[in-house]
Amino acid sequence: MLTLYSYPQLFGVADNNGYGLKVYAFLKLAGVTFVHEHVFDASTAPRGQLPYVVDDGETIGDSETIIAHAIAKYHLTIDAALSPAQRRTHHFVTRMLDDLYWVMSYSRWKDERYYPAFRDGFIAQHPQIDAAGFEKAKAYNAQRYHYQGIGRYAPEQAYARGLADLQVLAEIVPANGFVDGERPTSCDAGIYGFIANIYYFPIPTPLKAFVDAQNNLVAHCERVHAMVSA
């Protein structure tokens, strides 16, 4: 039995981190049976990062490595029909979502206009985490942002990066169906992991304002959400 360890749910999504939600959605869409365990402290996770899985005693970290492991071990066909061009697009989208992650995280932890709403919403749903613990996490994330670089951007500059990523997604995601046709693939799981963590969060960041205005992104998010929440 495979067990997925990822961050807690929030505002109706199964994981408040885009990477964990990507893996969760992938496993659901691919029909893999798994147990989902929520973790608040990632310090003991592989490389200190979530998500990770434990599968028959083997521990695997990194969302893309987890997906590759599941495809190989369980002979999953979710991406089997992809063309070389589609696989290249998947790769580009995956790397772009890596960039979007930092802007999303910045909007929650770094931008003082939105941090209080994120903090209060999280504590309301997970009261075992107190304000002091949240402030400690905020300070830790400030260090991460500084060394990664996004923390040295002014807010409008940071959001410009994220909005550029979202614009590309808005041009890739179809009004109906999924990125590669009538059935979802791992690319849809990845996009959902990040868009759901913007769309379903009642925090009016520039990222959310953009997503809310894109009917195709909203419809895609709701389609995948319905499939993985059943």
Rosetta blueprint (number, residue, H / E / L):
1 M L
2 L E
3 T E
4 L E
5 Y E
6 S E
7 Y L
8 P L
9 Q L
10 L E
11 F L
12 G L
13 V E
14 A L
15 D L
16 N L
17 N L
18 G H
19 Y H
20 G H
21 L H
22 K H
23 V H
24 Y H
25 A H
26 F H
27 L H
28 K H
29 L H
30 A H
31 G L
32 V L
33 T L
34 F E
35 V E
36 H E
37 E E
38 H E
39 V L
40 F L
41 D L
42 A L
43 S L
44 T L
45 A L
46 P H
47 R H
48 G H
49 Q L
50 L L
51 P L
52 Y E
53 V E
54 V E
55 D E
56 D L
57 G L
58 E E
59 T E
60 I E
61 G E
62 D L
63 S H
64 E H
65 T H
66 I H
67 I H
68 A H
69 H H
70 A H
71 I H
72 A H
73 K H
74 Y L
75 H L
76 L L
77 T L
78 I L
79 D L
80 A L
81 A L
82 L L
83 S L
84 P H
85 A H
86 Q H
87 R H
88 R H
89 T H
90 H H
91 H H
92 F H
93 V H
94 T H
95 R H
96 M H
97 L H
98 D H
99 D H
100 L H
101 Y H
102 W H
103 V H
104 M H
105 S H
106 Y H
107 S H
108 R H
109 W H
110 K L
111 D L
112 E L
113 R L
114 Y L
115 Y H
116 P H
117 A H
118 F H
119 R H
120 D H
121 G H
122 F H
123 I H
124 A H
125 Q H
126 H L
127 P L
128 Q L
129 I L
130 D L
131 A H
132 A H
133 G H
134 F H
135 E H
136 K H
137 A H
138 K H
139 A H
140 Y H
141 N H
142 A H
143 Q H
144 R H
145 Y H
146 H H
147 Y H
148 Q H
149 G L
150 I H
151 G H
152 R H
153 Y L
154 A L
155 P H
156 E H
157 Q H
158 A H
159 Y H
160 A H
161 R H
162 G H
163 L H
164 A H
165 D H
166 L H
167 Q H
168 V H
169 L H
170 A H
171 E H
172 I H
173 V L
174 P L
175 A L
176 N L
177 G L
178 F E
179 V L
180 D L
181 G E
182 E L
183 R L
184 P L
185 T L
186 S H
187 C H
188 D H
189 A H
190 G H
191 I H
192 Y H
193 G H
194 F H
195 I H
196 A H
197 N H
198 I H
199 Y H
200 Y L
201 F L
202 P L
203 I L
204 P L
205 T L
206 P H
207 L H
208 K H
209 A H
210 F H
211 V H
212 D H
213 A L
214 Q L
215 N H
216 N H
217 L H
218 V H
219 A H
220 H H
221 C H
222 E H
223 R H
224 V H
225 H H
226 A H
227 M H
228 V H
229 S H
230 A L
